[in-house]
Every structure is written in C-alpha cells, then in structure tokens.
Amino acid sequence: MVTETKYGSVKRFGVRYGRSLKEKFGKIEQGRHENSLCPYCRKTQMKRLAAGIWSCRKCNIKLAGGAYMPGKRAIETVQAQ
C-alpha cells in the first residue's frame, strides 16, 4: 500500500520531477502566496505584486526584495537604524 503525501498545488506535475524537487517547489510557492512581515509598520500585510516587488497593504509602501520572499536585507537595515 502506497501512502499518499499532500503536495498541495504541485500535484499538477503528477509523477514527473521527483518528490524532493516537488517538495522544494511547494515550499517556495506556499511562501510566495502568504502575507509577510512589513519592515516599516511591523504588520503581516506584505503582499507580492510581481517578481521582486512587494507592497504593504497597511502603510502603502512598495519595496524591492526577493522574487519569492521579501528578503532579509531590508528588514535588517531597518532594525539597525
């Protein structure tokens, strides 16, 4: 009996590409769709507009970051100041 794991949105790939690559891609894709922490107002309202462009719904600020995650450098810069 084969136990089926939950892959979420990567089920569309079927049996192709292997389990480990699909799990990595699933984690990246899940993080891309979640709200992230805004470095300015400290609320979890950051949303991805496009690859590398992030916008906070609360303070209406747009900033550049990573393609799939906002990036740690902007947060570290604000905390250092």
C-alpha positions in Angstrom: 0.0 0.0 0.0 1.4 3.4 -1.0 0.8 6.3 1.3 -0.1 9.5 -0.5 1.5 12.7 0.8 -0.1 16.1 0.4 1.7 18.2 -2.1 -0.8 21.0 -2.5 -0.5 22.9 -5.7 2.3 20.8 -7.1 0.0 17.8 -7.7 -0.3 19.3 -11.2 3.2 17.8 -12.1 2.0 14.3 -11.5 4.7 11.7 -11.4 7.3 14.0 -13.1 10.3 15.7 -11.5 10.6 13.6 -8.3 9.4 14.0 -4.7 12.2 16.2 -3.4 12.0 18.8 -6.1 8.3 19.0 -5.8 8.5 19.5 -2.1 11.1 22.3 -2.5 8.9 24.0 -5.2 5.8 23.6 -3.0 7.5 25.4 -0.1 8.6 28.2 -2.3 5.2 28.5 -3.9 3.4 28.5 -0.5 5.7 31.2 0.8 5.1 33.3 -2.2 1.3 33.4 -1.5 1.5 34.1 2.2 1.5 37.5 3.7 4.9 38.6 5.0 6.1 41.0 7.7 6.5 44.6 6.7 9.8 46.1 7.8 8.3 49.6 8.3 5.0 49.1 10.2 5.8 45.6 11.5 2.4 44.1 10.4 2.0 40.9 8.4 0.4 42.7 5.4 3.2 42.5 2.8 1.9 41.0 -0.5 3.7 40.1 -3.6 2.7 42.2 -6.6 5.2 40.8 -9.1 8.6 39.1 -9.1 10.7 41.2 -6.7 8.0 43.8 -6.0 6.3 43.8 -2.6 3.6 46.1 -1.2 2.3 46.6 2.3 -1.5 46.9 2.5 -1.4 48.8 5.7 1.2 51.5 5.1 1.0 51.5 1.3 4.8 51.3 0.8 6.3 49.4 -2.1 9.8 47.9 -2.0 12.0 45.6 -3.9 13.0 42.3 -2.5 13.5 38.7 -3.5 11.4 37.1 -6.2 9.6 34.7 -3.8 10.3 36.2 -0.4 10.6 39.9 0.6 14.3 39.4 1.6 16.1 39.7 4.9 18.3 42.7 4.0 15.5 45.3 4.0 14.4 44.1 7.5 17.9 44.0 8.8 18.6 47.5 7.5 15.5 49.0 9.2 16.2 47.2 12.5 19.8 48.5 12.5 18.7 52.2 12.2 
